[in-house]
Amino acid sequence: MTMSPAERVRRVSREDALEQLDLSTVAQAYRSGEPVYLGRGDFWKWENDGIPGWLIPQLQDLGFLP
């Protein structure tokens, strides 16, 4: 799936908002499959949005990913 430039900017902005949250909150939400509230009515939904690259090493360190 190819994203338009506007979609890429929005994705980066949403990833930045996710990164600003406490890691333990984000990790627990991932583990339980719960969406993460990003503000302004927006949620990070793991099944749709996936795992951002910057979060993969942290989830691996916590034992949440193989």
NUSELO-310446 format. One line per 8 residues: number of its first residue (from 1); for each residue x, y, z of N, C-alpha, C, O, CB. Coordinates in Angstrom, 3 decimals, decimal comma, always signed. Glycine has a CB too. Layout:
// residues N
NUM> X/Y/Z/X/Y/Z/X/Y/Z/X/Y/Z/X/Y/Z; ...
//
This chain:
// residues 66
1> +0,844/-1,183/+0,000/+0,000/+0,000/+0,000/+0,889/+1,246/+0,000/+1,719/+1,420/+0,893/-0,960/-0,002/+1,226; +0,720/+2,081/-0,969/+1,499/+3,305/-1,089/+0,730/+4,451/-0,446/-0,462/+4,639/-0,688/+1,818/+3,619/-2,573; +1,444/+5,212/+0,381/+0,823/+6,362/+1,041/+1,144/+7,630/+0,283/+2,230/+7,785/-0,275/+1,292/+6,480/+2,501; +0,188/+8,526/+0,274/+0,422/+9,839/-0,311/+1,317/+10,636/+0,637/+1,465/+10,259/+1,800/-0,926/+10,588/-0,580; +1,911/+11,723/+0,168/+2,721/+12,555/+1,063/+1,928/+13,027/+2,291/+2,463/+13,040/+3,399/+3,261/+13,766/+0,300; +0,671/+13,409/+2,104/-0,152/+13,862/+3,244/-0,375/+12,734/+4,244/-0,359/+12,957/+5,455/-1,512/+14,398/+2,750; -0,582/+11,521/+3,734/-0,774/+10,374/+4,624/+0,508/+10,057/+5,396/+0,456/+9,699/+6,573/-1,225/+9,142/+3,820; +1,663/+10,190/+4,727/+2,939/+9,947/+5,412/+3,172/+10,956/+6,522/+3,635/+10,590/+7,602/+4,098/+9,996/+4,417
9> +2,859/+12,214/+6,273/+3,024/+13,255/+7,299/+2,114/+12,963/+8,482/+2,532/+13,082/+9,634/+2,716/+14,663/+6,717; +0,885/+12,585/+8,208/-0,055/+12,270/+9,288/+0,439/+11,072/+10,088/+0,345/+11,068/+11,316/-1,463/+11,990/+8,723; +0,962/+10,061/+9,410/+1,484/+8,866/+10,080/+2,637/+9,254/+10,999/+2,681/+8,821/+12,150/+1,948/+7,807/+9,043; +3,566/+10,060/+10,506/+4,706/+10,496/+11,316/+4,216/+11,286/+12,525/+4,717/+11,090/+13,633/+5,683/+11,351/+10,473; +3,260/+12,162/+12,331/+2,710/+12,947/+13,433/+2,066/+12,038/+14,475/+2,226/+12,258/+15,675/+1,685/+13,965/+12,910; +1,348/+11,031/+14,030/+0,702/+10,100/+14,951/+1,752/+9,266/+15,692/+1,614/+9,015/+16,890/-0,276/+9,179/+14,189; +2,816/+8,831/+14,973/+3,891/+8,083/+15,624/+4,589/+8,956/+16,665/+4,933/+8,474/+17,745/+4,910/+7,574/+14,580; +4,800/+10,234/+16,351/+5,410/+11,158/+17,313/+4,551/+11,274/+18,564/+5,074/+11,280/+19,678/+5,613/+12,545/+16,680
17> +3,239/+11,367/+18,390/+2,335/+11,451/+19,538/+2,417/+10,182/+20,369/+2,414/+10,250/+21,598/+0,888/+11,691/+19,075; +2,491/+9,024/+19,721/+2,613/+7,760/+20,444/+3,922/+7,697/+21,211/+3,962/+7,222/+22,346/+2,512/+6,578/+19,480; +4,998/+8,177/+20,588/+6,316/+8,146/+21,218/+6,399/+9,049/+22,445/+7,208/+8,803/+23,339/+7,374/+8,554/+20,217; +5,582/+10,075/+22,495/+5,591/+11,000/+23,632/+4,947/+10,408/+24,884/+5,122/+10,933/+25,983/+4,878/+12,280/+23,256; +4,205/+9,321/+24,714/+3,535/+8,687/+25,844/+4,516/+7,826/+26,621/+5,564/+7,435/+26,108/+2,343/+7,843/+25,367; +4,165/+7,542/+27,849/+4,971/+6,692/+28,716/+5,093/+5,295/+28,100/+4,087/+4,707/+27,704/+4,351/+6,613/+30,137; +6,303/+4,765/+28,016/+6,538/+3,469/+27,396/+5,739/+2,363/+28,076/+5,210/+1,482/+27,399/+8,017/+3,134/+27,430; +5,645/+2,395/+29,387/+4,910/+1,328/+30,070/+3,432/+1,342/+29,684/+2,814/+0,284/+29,573/+5,058/+1,469/+31,592
25> +2,868/+2,515/+29,479/+1,470/+2,627/+29,052/+1,292/+2,076/+27,646/+0,356/+1,321/+27,381/+1,002/+4,088/+29,108; +2,193/+2,456/+26,745/+2,117/+2,001/+25,358/+2,331/+0,488/+25,292/+1,603/-0,209/+24,584/+3,164/+2,737/+24,483; +3,320/-0,022/+26,022/+3,612/-1,457/+26,009/+2,443/-2,262/+26,559/+2,090/-3,302/+26,003/+4,876/-1,753/+26,820; +1,846/-1,796/+27,635/+0,703/-2,507/+28,211/-0,482/-2,495/+27,252/-1,186/-3,497/+27,126/+0,301/-1,880/+29,554; -0,705/-1,384/+26,585/-1,783/-1,306/+25,601/-1,517/-2,278/+24,461/-2,432/-2,959/+23,999/-1,930/+0,133/+25,059; -0,276/-2,346/+24,008/+0,072/-3,291/+22,945/-0,195/-4,721/+23,404/-0,821/-5,509/+22,694/+1,553/-3,128/+22,531; +0,282/-5,035/+24,582/+0,150/-6,399/+25,111/-1,305/-6,828/+25,227/-1,638/-7,986/+24,977/+0,821/-6,503/+26,472; -2,168/-5,896/+25,604/-3,587/-6,224/+25,768/-4,394/-5,987/+24,495/-5,582/-6,306/+24,442/-4,178/-5,409/+26,900
33> -3,746/-5,424/+23,463/-4,437/-5,167/+22,206/-5,375/-3,978/+22,247/-6,229/-3,830/+21,373/-5,198/-6,367/+21,809; -5,229/-3,134/+23,247/-6,081/-1,960/+23,405/-5,551/-0,789/+22,589/-4,338/-0,599/+22,500/-6,186/-1,569/+24,882; -6,441/-0,003/+21,992/-5,991/+1,200/+21,282/-5,412/+2,223/+22,256/-5,764/+2,239/+23,435/-7,154/+1,826/+20,490; -4,532/+3,064/+21,756/-3,895/+4,102/+22,567/-4,440/+5,453/+22,111/-4,412/+5,778/+20,924/-2,324/+4,049/+22,443; -4,936/+6,234/+23,069/-5,476/+7,557/+22,754/-4,328/+8,521/+22,491/-3,446/+8,699/+23,330/-6,377/+8,080/+23,905; -4,353/+9,144/+21,310/-3,305/+10,085/+20,903/-3,703/+11,538/+21,083/-2,878/+12,432/+20,895/-2,938/+9,849/+19,468; -4,941/+11,785/+21,440/-5,439/+13,148/+21,571/-6,306/+13,527/+20,390/-6,246/+12,905/+19,329/-4,286/+14,125/+21,705; -7,094/+14,532/+20,582/-7,981/+15,068/+19,538/-8,838/+13,992/+18,870/-9,070/+14,036/+17,661/-7,159/+15,778/+18,482
41> -9,300/+13,039/+19,652/-10,182/+12,007/+19,139/-9,505/+10,937/+18,299/-10,189/+10,139/+17,657/-11,235/+12,633/+18,345; -8,179/+10,899/+18,288/-7,435/+9,938/+17,473/-6,883/+8,821/+18,354/-6,436/+9,063/+19,476/-6,287/+10,641/+16,708; -6,920/+7,602/+17,834/-6,407/+6,441/+18,547/-5,420/+5,689/+17,664/-5,594/+5,600/+16,449/-7,559/+5,515/+18,985; -4,375/+5,146/+18,300/-3,475/+4,240/+17,612/-4,072/+2,852/+17,799/-4,174/+2,357/+18,921/-1,985/+4,335/+18,164; -4,467/+2,225/+16,687/-5,075/+0,899/+16,734/-4,082/-0,094/+16,148/-3,780/-0,060/+14,956/-6,435/+0,864/+15,958; -3,585/-0,970/+16,995/-2,521/-1,890/+16,623/-2,863/-2,713/+15,386/-2,008/-2,927/+14,527/-2,215/-2,809/+17,774; -4,104/-3,173/+15,291/-4,480/-4,026/+14,159/-4,479/-3,258/+12,835/-4,290/-3,860/+11,777/-5,860/-4,635/+14,399; -4,685/-1,951/+12,876/-4,682/-1,124/+11,669/-3,345/-0,426/+11,441/-2,845/-0,372/+10,318/-5,785/-0,093/+11,750
49> -2,776/+0,107/+12,514/-1,583/+0,952/+12,414/-0,270/+0,185/+12,532/+0,778/+0,672/+12,107/-1,628/+2,004/+13,473; -0,328/-1,007/+13,105/+0,884/-1,801/+13,266/+1,763/-1,277/+14,390/+1,327/-0,485/+15,226/+1,666/-1,824/+11,974; +2,996/-1,730/+14,394/+3,974/-1,331/+15,413/+4,998/-0,424/+14,745/+5,635/-0,834/+13,774/+4,669/-2,584/+16,075; +5,172/+0,803/+15,243/+6,202/+1,682/+14,665/+7,598/+1,074/+14,870/+7,856/+0,405/+15,871/+6,132/+3,103/+15,306; +8,479/+1,316/+13,915/+9,827/+0,763/+13,980/+10,574/+1,098/+15,261/+11,308/+0,261/+15,786/+10,614/+1,245/+12,821; +10,394/+2,312/+15,770/+11,122/+2,713/+16,977/+10,661/+1,934/+18,212/+11,393/+1,858/+19,199/+10,948/+4,210/+17,217; +9,452/+1,353/+18,168/+8,903/+0,656/+19,332/+9,295/-0,823/+19,360/+9,276/-1,448/+20,420/+7,387/+0,785/+19,346; +9,645/-1,378/+18,216/+9,960/-2,809/+18,142/+11,066/-3,225/+19,111/+10,874/-4,202/+19,835/+10,367/-3,171/+16,729
57> +12,217/-2,538/+19,169/+13,267/-2,965/+20,110/+12,808/-2,936/+21,575/+13,180/-3,809/+22,359/+14,494/-2,075/+19,949; +12,005/-1,939/+21,940/+11,534/-1,874/+23,320/+10,594/-3,036/+23,641/+10,678/-3,625/+24,718/+10,829/-0,541/+23,577; +9,709/-3,361/+22,714/+8,790/-4,478/+22,933/+9,543/-5,800/+22,964/+9,164/-6,709/+23,703/+7,712/-4,510/+21,842; +10,602/-5,920/+22,173/+11,437/-7,128/+22,211/+12,152/-7,229/+23,556/+12,205/-8,307/+24,148/+12,469/-7,122/+21,051; +12,706/-6,107/+24,047/+13,386/-6,104/+25,341/+12,456/-6,504/+26,475/+12,875/-7,141/+27,442/+13,970/-4,734/+25,620; +11,175/-6,122/+26,348/+10,202/-6,467/+27,371/+9,663/-7,896/+27,228/+8,915/-8,375/+28,080/+9,060/-5,489/+27,327; +10,053/-8,566/+26,143/+9,610/-9,930/+25,911/+8,224/-10,012/+25,279/+7,604/-11,076/+25,296/+9,616/-10,683/+27,201; +7,726/-8,902/+24,719/+6,405/-8,885/+24,104/+6,452/-9,307/+22,638/+5,416/-9,607/+22,045/+5,794/-7,501/+24,224
65> +7,645/-9,332/+22,053/+7,845/-9,761/+20,669/+8,946/-10,809/+20,652/+9,846/-10,786/+21,492/+8,204/-8,552/+19,739; +8,876/-11,733/+19,692/+9,943/-12,756/+19,607/+11,278/-12,159/+19,179/+12,268/-12,882/+19,061/+9,543/-13,859/+18,623
//
